[in-house]
Amino acid sequence: MDKQQIIDTVNEFLIEEFEADAADLVADANMHETLDLDSLDYVDLVVLIDENFGFKTTAEDFQTIKSFDDFYNFIASKVS
């Protein structure tokens, strides 16, 4: 899976599950602020990552993820 496929998959589930506006999903935008994420949303993200990419994440994994690009790169590092 290449990075564009990861971006497309992530954006698709963010739009569906978090009712995000596609125009707001900009690589350098702050993911937490853009999606107004709370602790339960991170639990949903863990489940969505497992369902879509087949690996488990932990709360610690999200501590270094600030932007959407950080998130895409994090997933790319786990699936490559």
C-alpha positions as CSV (number, residue, x, y, z in Angstrom):
1,M,0.0,0.0,0.0
2,D,1.5,3.3,-1.0
3,K,1.1,6.6,0.8
4,Q,-1.6,7.9,-1.5
5,Q,-3.7,4.8,-0.8
6,I,-3.2,5.3,2.9
7,I,-4.2,9.0,2.7
8,D,-7.3,8.0,0.7
9,T,-8.3,5.3,3.1
10,V,-7.7,7.5,6.2
11,N,-9.6,10.4,4.7
12,E,-12.5,8.2,3.8
13,F,-13.0,6.9,7.3
14,L,-12.4,10.3,8.9
15,I,-15.2,11.7,6.6
16,E,-17.5,8.8,7.4
17,E,-16.9,8.3,11.1
18,F,-15.9,11.7,12.3
19,E,-18.1,13.7,9.8
20,A,-15.0,15.6,8.8
21,D,-15.1,18.0,5.9
22,A,-12.8,16.8,3.1
23,A,-11.5,20.3,2.6
24,D,-10.2,20.4,6.2
25,L,-8.1,17.3,5.8
26,V,-4.9,19.2,4.9
27,A,-1.6,17.4,5.5
28,D,-0.1,20.1,7.8
29,A,-3.3,20.9,9.7
30,N,-3.5,19.9,13.4
31,M,-5.4,16.7,13.4
32,H,-6.6,17.0,17.1
33,E,-7.9,20.5,16.6
34,T,-9.4,20.0,13.2
35,L,-11.4,16.9,14.2
36,D,-12.0,18.2,17.8
37,L,-10.9,14.8,19.1
38,D,-11.7,13.6,22.6
39,S,-10.5,10.4,24.4
40,L,-13.4,8.3,23.0
41,D,-12.6,9.5,19.5
42,Y,-9.0,8.1,19.9
43,V,-10.6,4.7,20.9
44,D,-12.5,4.9,17.6
45,L,-9.3,5.7,15.7
46,V,-7.6,2.6,17.2
47,V,-10.5,0.4,16.0
48,L,-10.6,2.0,12.6
49,I,-6.8,1.6,12.1
50,D,-7.0,-2.1,13.1
51,E,-10.0,-2.7,10.7
52,N,-8.5,-0.8,7.8
53,F,-4.7,-1.5,8.2
54,G,-4.6,-4.7,10.3
55,F,-2.4,-3.5,13.2
56,K,-2.9,-2.5,16.8
57,T,-2.1,1.0,18.2
58,T,-1.8,2.4,21.7
59,A,-2.5,5.7,23.2
60,E,1.2,6.4,23.3
61,D,1.3,6.1,19.5
62,F,-0.8,9.2,19.2
63,Q,1.4,11.4,21.5
64,T,3.8,12.3,18.7
65,I,1.1,12.6,16.0
66,K,0.2,16.3,15.5
67,S,-0.7,16.8,11.9
68,F,-2.6,14.7,9.4
69,D,0.7,14.1,7.6
70,D,2.2,12.7,10.9
71,F,-0.8,10.4,11.0
72,Y,-0.4,9.2,7.4
73,N,3.3,8.7,8.0
74,F,2.7,6.8,11.2
75,I,0.4,4.4,9.4
76,A,2.8,4.1,6.4
77,S,5.6,3.1,8.8
78,K,3.5,0.3,10.2
79,V,2.2,-1.2,7.0
80,S,5.4,-1.0,4.9
